[in-house]
Each structure stands twice: as C-alpha cells, then as structure tokens.
Amino acid sequence: MMNFQHLAYWQEKAKNLAIETRLFINGEYCAAADNTTFETIDPAAQQTLAQVARGKKADVERAVKAARRF
C-alpha cells in the first residue's frame, strides 16, 4: 500500500522527469518533417503533459527506409 511519503516521493520524481517529445528515427531524435506537434493530456488531472512531434507520411517513410537498412 502506498503511503503519503511514498506518493510524495514519486510525485517529486515525476516533476523532474524529462519527456522526450521528438520522433525517434534511425537511432536519433528528430522533429517531424513539417515540425507539427500535438498536445498530450494527463487524463487524471486534465492538464497538458507535453507537445509531442506529430509524425506523418514523410516521417513514416523516413523511418521505414531507415529500418530496412537493418
């Protein structure tokens, strides 16, 4: 069972957590080809977590091309 101290510890850790918001293609983080993003929401708190890269057709094609090399 989680007590308040335990909960507070993990909430503090979560505040300092770096969320990577770029796409991961060919072993590297990169922005979407057209630099678009979308908002991700914490459903419990109804607050924005981050603006995340919105991968589209060009990004998928780039990722597939990179994956085929392996």
MARNUVO-415970 format. One record per residue: z, y, x of N, C-alpha, C in turn; residue in three letters; residue number from 1. Coordinates in nm, 4 decimals. Last residue first. Example, Ala and Ser with C-alpha at 12.3 -4.5 7.8 and 13.67 -1.06 7.14 Angstrom:
MARNUVO-415970
{n.Z:0.7080; n.Y:-0.2250; n.X:1.2850; ca.Z:0.7140; ca.Y:-0.1060; ca.X:1.3670; c.Z:0.7870; c.Y:0.0030; c.X:1.2900; residuo:SER; num:2}
{n.Z:0.7800; n.Y:-0.5690; n.X:1.3190; ca.Z:0.7800; ca.Y:-0.4500; ca.X:1.2300; c.Z:0.7800; c.Y:-0.3300; c.X:1.3200; residuo:ALA; num:1}
END
This chain:
MARNUVO-415970
{n.Z:-4.1734; n.Y:-0.2346; n.X:1.8490; ca.Z:-4.0707; ca.Y:-0.3301; ca.X:1.8921; c.Z:-4.1063; c.Y:-0.4664; c.X:1.8525; residuo:PHE; num:70}
{n.Z:-4.3626; n.Y:-0.0791; n.X:1.7354; ca.Z:-4.3690; ca.Y:-0.0942; ca.X:1.8811; c.Z:-4.2697; c.Y:-0.1975; c.X:1.9318; residuo:ARG; num:69}
{n.Z:-4.2956; n.Y:-0.0524; n.X:1.4731; ca.Z:-4.3981; ca.Y:-0.1523; ca.X:1.5067; c.Z:-4.4107; c.Y:-0.1734; c.X:1.6572; residuo:ARG; num:68}
{n.Z:-4.1262; n.Y:0.1659; n.X:1.4701; ca.Z:-4.0696; ca.Y:0.0313; ca.X:1.4554; c.Z:-4.1695; c.Y:-0.0767; c.X:1.4955; residuo:ALA; num:67}
{n.Z:-4.3039; n.Y:0.3813; n.X:1.4865; ca.Z:-4.2081; ca.Y:0.3577; ca.X:1.5953; c.Z:-4.1537; c.Y:0.2155; c.X:1.5893; residuo:ALA; num:66}
{n.Z:-4.4333; n.Y:0.3515; n.X:1.2391; ca.Z:-4.5108; ca.Y:0.3465; ca.X:1.3639; c.Z:-4.4189; c.Y:0.3162; c.X:1.4825; residuo:LYS; num:65}
{n.Z:-4.2151; n.Y:0.3923; n.X:1.0692; ca.Z:-4.2847; ca.Y:0.2629; ca.X:1.0696; c.Z:-4.3646; c.Y:0.2471; c.X:1.1981; residuo:VAL; num:64}
{n.Z:-4.1551; n.Y:0.6610; n.X:1.1275; ca.Z:-4.0553; ca.Y:0.5561; ca.X:1.1513; c.Z:-4.1203; c.Y:0.4182; c.X:1.1579; residuo:ALA; num:63}
{n.Z:-4.3908; n.Y:0.7894; n.X:1.0441; ca.Z:-4.3451; ca.Y:0.8030; ca.X:1.1837; c.Z:-4.2462; c.Y:0.6921; c.X:1.2189; residuo:ARG; num:62}
{n.Z:-4.3859; n.Y:0.7226; n.X:0.7727; ca.Z:-4.4968; ca.Y:0.6772; ca.X:0.8577; c.Z:-4.4595; c.Y:0.6835; c.X:1.0055; residuo:GLU; num:61}
{n.Z:-4.1549; n.Y:0.8593; n.X:0.6966; ca.Z:-4.1613; ca.Y:0.7134; ca.X:0.6836; c.Z:-4.2710; c.Y:0.6586; c.X:0.7736; residuo:VAL; num:60}
{n.Z:-4.2384; n.Y:1.1207; n.X:0.7422; ca.Z:-4.1249; ca.Y:1.0671; ca.X:0.8182; c.Z:-4.1237; c.Y:0.9147; c.X:0.8136; residuo:ASP; num:59}
{n.Z:-4.4444; n.Y:1.1464; n.X:0.5579; ca.Z:-4.4736; ca.Y:1.1651; ca.X:0.7010; c.Z:-4.3624; c.Y:1.1068; c.X:0.7877; residuo:ALA; num:58}
{n.Z:-4.2996; n.Y:1.1057; n.X:0.3119; ca.Z:-4.4049; ca.Y:1.0153; ca.X:0.3568; c.Z:-4.4325; c.Y:1.0268; c.X:0.5069; residuo:LYS; num:57}
{n.Z:-3.9646; n.Y:1.2151; n.X:0.3976; ca.Z:-4.0767; ca.Y:1.1985; ca.X:0.3047; c.Z:-4.1818; c.Y:1.1095; c.X:0.3702; residuo:LYS; num:56}
{n.Z:-3.6181; n.Y:1.2724; n.X:0.4135; ca.Z:-3.7357; ca.Y:1.2070; ca.X:0.4686; c.Z:-3.8417; c.Y:1.1872; c.X:0.3616; residuo:GLY; num:55}
{n.Z:-3.4216; n.Y:1.5295; n.X:0.4266; ca.Z:-3.4937; ca.Y:1.4572; ca.X:0.3214; c.Z:-3.6225; c.Y:1.4007; c.X:0.3823; residuo:ARG; num:54}
{n.Z:-3.1100; n.Y:1.5575; n.X:0.5886; ca.Z:-3.2561; ca.Y:1.5610; ca.X:0.6001; c.Z:-3.3200; c.Y:1.4748; c.X:0.4918; residuo:ALA; num:53}
{n.Z:-2.8408; n.Y:1.6944; n.X:0.3984; ca.Z:-2.8971; ca.Y:1.5834; ca.X:0.4743; c.Z:-3.0493; c.Y:1.5937; c.X:0.4754; residuo:VAL; num:52}
{n.Z:-2.5645; n.Y:1.8827; n.X:0.3909; ca.Z:-2.7069; ca.Y:1.8937; ca.X:0.3630; c.Z:-2.7741; c.Y:1.7931; c.X:0.4560; residuo:GLN; num:51}
{n.Z:-2.2501; n.Y:1.7473; n.X:0.2705; ca.Z:-2.3436; ca.Y:1.7895; ca.X:0.3748; c.Z:-2.4814; c.Y:1.8129; c.X:0.3152; residuo:ALA; num:50}
{n.Z:-2.0671; n.Y:1.7520; n.X:0.0567; ca.Z:-2.0298; ca.Y:1.6919; ca.X:0.1848; c.Z:-2.1183; c.Y:1.7453; c.X:0.2962; residuo:LEU; num:49}
{n.Z:-1.9595; n.Y:1.9565; n.X:-0.2039; ca.Z:-2.0682; ca.Y:1.9248; ca.X:-0.1118; c.Z:-2.0112; c.Y:1.8656; c.X:0.0165; residuo:THR; num:48}
{n.Z:-1.7500; n.Y:1.8054; n.X:-0.4523; ca.Z:-1.7751; ca.Y:1.9065; ca.X:-0.3501; c.Z:-1.8895; c.Y:1.8603; c.X:-0.2605; residuo:GLN; num:47}
{n.Z:-1.6216; n.Y:1.6347; n.X:-0.6319; ca.Z:-1.7335; ca.Y:1.7179; ca.X:-0.6776; c.Z:-1.7598; c.Y:1.8344; c.X:-0.5820; residuo:GLN; num:46}
{n.Z:-1.4366; n.Y:1.4517; n.X:-0.5561; ca.Z:-1.3944; ca.Y:1.5920; ca.X:-0.5528; c.Z:-1.5008; c.Y:1.6873; c.X:-0.6073; residuo:ALA; num:45}
{n.Z:-1.5739; n.Y:1.2111; n.X:-0.5978; ca.Z:-1.4334; ca.Y:1.2238; ca.X:-0.6375; c.Z:-1.3919; c.Y:1.3695; c.X:-0.6494; residuo:ALA; num:44}
{n.Z:-1.8297; n.Y:1.2366; n.X:-0.4926; ca.Z:-1.8133; ca.Y:1.2177; ca.X:-0.6365; c.Z:-1.6692; c.Y:1.2340; c.X:-0.6843; residuo:PRO; num:43}
{n.Z:-1.9523; n.Y:1.4656; n.X:-0.2814; ca.Z:-1.8367; ca.Y:1.3763; ca.X:-0.2902; c.Z:-1.8089; c.Y:1.3570; c.X:-0.4390; residuo:ASP; num:42}
{n.Z:-2.3031; n.Y:1.4928; n.X:-0.2432; ca.Z:-2.1818; ca.Y:1.5340; ca.X:-0.3142; c.Z:-2.0754; c.Y:1.4252; c.X:-0.3047; residuo:ILE; num:41}
{n.Z:-2.5585; n.Y:1.6314; n.X:-0.0476; ca.Z:-2.4822; ca.Y:1.5124; ca.X:-0.0845; c.Z:-2.3470; c.Y:1.5580; c.X:-0.1372; residuo:THR; num:40}
{n.Z:-2.8646; n.Y:1.7993; n.X:-0.0853; ca.Z:-2.7196; ca.Y:1.8099; ca.X:-0.0858; c.Z:-2.6575; c.Y:1.6759; c.X:-0.1248; residuo:GLU; num:39}
{n.Z:-3.1404; n.Y:1.7731; n.X:0.1398; ca.Z:-3.0820; ca.Y:1.7633; ca.X:0.0065; c.Z:-2.9310; c.Y:1.7595; c.X:0.0203; residuo:PHE; num:38}
{n.Z:-3.4092; n.Y:1.9420; n.X:0.3169; ca.Z:-3.2813; ca.Y:1.8719; ca.X:0.3091; c.Z:-3.2432; c.Y:1.8539; c.X:0.1626; residuo:THR; num:37}
{n.Z:-3.7053; n.Y:1.9801; n.X:0.5201; ca.Z:-3.6326; ca.Y:1.9869; ca.X:0.3926; c.Z:-3.5051; c.Y:1.9034; c.X:0.3996; residuo:THR; num:36}
{n.Z:-3.8751; n.Y:1.9851; n.X:0.7444; ca.Z:-3.7428; ca.Y:2.0495; ca.X:0.7525; c.Z:-3.6685; c.Y:2.0607; c.X:0.6195; residuo:ASN; num:35}
{n.Z:-4.0929; n.Y:1.8259; n.X:0.7450; ca.Z:-4.1077; ca.Y:1.9564; ca.X:0.6793; c.Z:-3.9754; c.Y:2.0336; c.X:0.6710; residuo:ASP; num:34}
{n.Z:-3.9915; n.Y:1.6073; n.X:0.8872; ca.Z:-4.1149; ca.Y:1.6721; ca.X:0.9330; c.Z:-4.1333; c.Y:1.8103; c.X:0.8709; residuo:ALA; num:33}
{n.Z:-3.6367; n.Y:1.6319; n.X:0.9337; ca.Z:-3.7519; ca.Y:1.5870; ca.X:0.8557; c.Z:-3.8743; c.Y:1.6664; c.X:0.9007; residuo:ALA; num:32}
{n.Z:-3.5060; n.Y:1.6208; n.X:1.2693; ca.Z:-3.5179; ca.Y:1.6814; ca.X:1.1368; c.Z:-3.6346; c.Y:1.6166; c.X:1.0634; residuo:ALA; num:31}
{n.Z:-3.3616; n.Y:1.3389; n.X:1.4402; ca.Z:-3.4610; ca.Y:1.4450; ca.X:1.4260; c.Z:-3.4588; c.Y:1.4995; c.X:1.2838; residuo:CYS; num:30}
{n.Z:-3.2252; n.Y:1.1266; n.X:1.6832; ca.Z:-3.2025; ca.Y:1.2031; ca.X:1.5613; c.Z:-3.3040; c.Y:1.3165; c.X:1.5569; residuo:TYR; num:29}
{n.Z:-3.3894; n.Y:0.8332; n.X:1.8120; ca.Z:-3.3459; ca.Y:0.9728; ca.X:1.8244; c.Z:-3.3196; c.Y:1.0335; c.X:1.6871; residuo:GLU; num:28}
{n.Z:-3.5083; n.Y:0.5864; n.X:1.7853; ca.Z:-3.3934; ca.Y:0.5985; ca.X:1.8743; c.Z:-3.3396; c.Y:0.7394; c.X:1.8919; residuo:GLY; num:27}
{n.Z:-3.7043; n.Y:0.6234; n.X:1.5908; ca.Z:-3.7435; ca.Y:0.5919; ca.X:1.7280; c.Z:-3.6299; c.Y:0.6177; c.X:1.8271; residuo:ASN; num:26}
{n.Z:-3.5020; n.Y:0.8234; n.X:1.3924; ca.Z:-3.6338; ca.Y:0.7623; ca.X:1.4079; c.Z:-3.6621; c.Y:0.7434; c.X:1.5557; residuo:ILE; num:25}
{n.Z:-3.2865; n.Y:0.9278; n.X:1.1728; ca.Z:-3.2818; ca.Y:0.8529; ca.X:1.2989; c.Z:-3.4114; c.Y:0.7740; c.X:1.3089; residuo:PHE; num:24}
{n.Z:-3.2488; n.Y:1.2608; n.X:1.0421; ca.Z:-3.3064; ca.Y:1.1265; ca.X:1.0352; c.Z:-3.2930; c.Y:1.0598; c.X:1.1716; residuo:LEU; num:23}
{n.Z:-2.9320; n.Y:1.4383; n.X:1.0324; ca.Z:-3.0744; ca.Y:1.4262; ca.X:1.0634; c.Z:-3.1199; c.Y:1.2815; c.X:1.0456; residuo:ARG; num:22}
{n.Z:-2.6626; n.Y:1.4509; n.X:1.0040; ca.Z:-2.7436; ca.Y:1.4787; ca.X:0.8858; c.Z:-2.8938; c.Y:1.4679; c.X:0.9102; residuo:THR; num:21}
{n.Z:-2.3608; n.Y:1.3108; n.X:1.0824; ca.Z:-2.4965; ca.Y:1.3331; ca.X:1.1318; c.Z:-2.5879; c.Y:1.3453; c.X:1.0107; residuo:GLU; num:20}
{n.Z:-2.0529; n.Y:1.4526; n.X:1.0580; ca.Z:-2.1507; ca.Y:1.3770; ca.X:0.9802; c.Z:-2.2892; c.Y:1.4113; c.X:1.0330; residuo:ILE; num:19}
{n.Z:-1.7544; n.Y:1.4257; n.X:1.2196; ca.Z:-1.8875; ca.Y:1.4864; ca.X:1.2294; c.Z:-1.9868; c.Y:1.3974; c.X:1.1556; residuo:ALA; num:18}
{n.Z:-1.4336; n.Y:1.4712; n.X:1.1004; ca.Z:-1.5430; ca.Y:1.3767; ca.X:1.1157; c.Z:-1.6765; c.Y:1.4507; c.X:1.1179; residuo:LEU; num:17}
{n.Z:-1.2169; n.Y:1.6208; n.X:1.0418; ca.Z:-1.2760; ca.Y:1.6390; ca.X:1.1742; c.Z:-1.3941; c.Y:1.5463; c.X:1.2010; residuo:ASN; num:16}
{n.Z:-1.1403; n.Y:1.5316; n.X:0.7922; ca.Z:-1.1762; ca.Y:1.6731; ca.X:0.8089; c.Z:-1.2516; c.Y:1.6964; c.X:0.9390; residuo:LYS; num:15}
{n.Z:-1.0613; n.Y:1.2687; n.X:0.8425; ca.Z:-1.1861; ca.Y:1.2930; ca.X:0.7700; c.Z:-1.2326; c.Y:1.4376; c.X:0.7853; residuo:ALA; num:14}
{n.Z:-0.8111; n.Y:1.3056; n.X:0.9619; ca.Z:-0.9211; ca.Y:1.2473; ca.X:1.0397; c.Z:-1.0557; c.Y:1.2794; c.X:0.9748; residuo:LYS; num:13}
{n.Z:-0.6736; n.Y:1.4002; n.X:0.7373; ca.Z:-0.6907; ca.Y:1.4876; ca.X:0.8538; c.Z:-0.8048; c.Y:1.4367; c.X:0.9420; residuo:GLU; num:12}
{n.Z:-0.6787; n.Y:1.1703; n.X:0.5811; ca.Z:-0.7426; ca.Y:1.2920; ca.X:0.5312; c.Z:-0.7674; c.Y:1.3898; c.X:0.6458; residuo:GLN; num:11}
{n.Z:-0.5283; n.Y:0.9983; n.X:0.7381; ca.Z:-0.6705; ca.Y:0.9718; ca.X:0.7216; c.Z:-0.7449; c.Y:1.0918; c.X:0.6642; residuo:TRP; num:10}
{n.Z:-0.2734; n.Y:1.1246; n.X:0.7183; ca.Z:-0.3333; ca.Y:1.0956; ca.X:0.8487; c.Z:-0.4848; c.Y:1.0793; c.X:0.8342; residuo:TYR; num:9}
{n.Z:-0.2271; n.Y:1.1197; n.X:0.4435; ca.Z:-0.2429; ca.Y:1.2484; ca.X:0.5115; c.Z:-0.3094; c.Y:1.2301; c.X:0.6479; residuo:ALA; num:8}
{n.Z:-0.1946; n.Y:0.8409; n.X:0.4071; ca.Z:-0.3036; ca.Y:0.9127; ca.X:0.3415; c.Z:-0.3312; c.Y:1.0450; c.X:0.4124; residuo:LEU; num:7}
{n.Z:0.0403; n.Y:0.8015; n.X:0.5544; ca.Z:-0.0811; ca.Y:0.7300; ca.X:0.5908; c.Z:-0.2034; c.Y:0.8022; c.X:0.5328; residuo:HIS; num:6}
{n.Z:0.2168; n.Y:0.9604; n.X:0.4100; ca.Z:0.1924; ca.Y:0.9875; ca.X:0.5521; c.Z:0.0619; c.Y:0.9234; c.X:0.5964; residuo:GLN; num:5}
{n.Z:0.2113; n.Y:0.8355; n.X:0.1550; ca.Z:0.1600; ca.Y:0.9715; ca.X:0.1715; c.Z:0.1300; c.Y:1.0036; c.X:0.3174; residuo:PHE; num:4}
{n.Z:0.0958; n.Y:0.4909; n.X:0.1891; ca.Z:0.1955; ca.Y:0.5933; ca.X:0.1592; c.Z:0.1368; c.Y:0.7313; c.X:0.1895; residuo:ASN; num:3}
{n.Z:-0.0768; n.Y:0.2244; n.X:0.0511; ca.Z:-0.0878; ca.Y:0.3456; ca.X:0.1309; c.Z:0.0220; c.Y:0.4442; c.X:0.0904; residuo:MET; num:2}
{n.Z:0.0000; n.Y:-0.1183; n.X:0.0843; ca.Z:0.0000; ca.Y:0.0000; ca.X:0.0000; c.Z:0.0000; c.Y:0.1250; c.X:0.0890; residuo:MET; num:1}
END
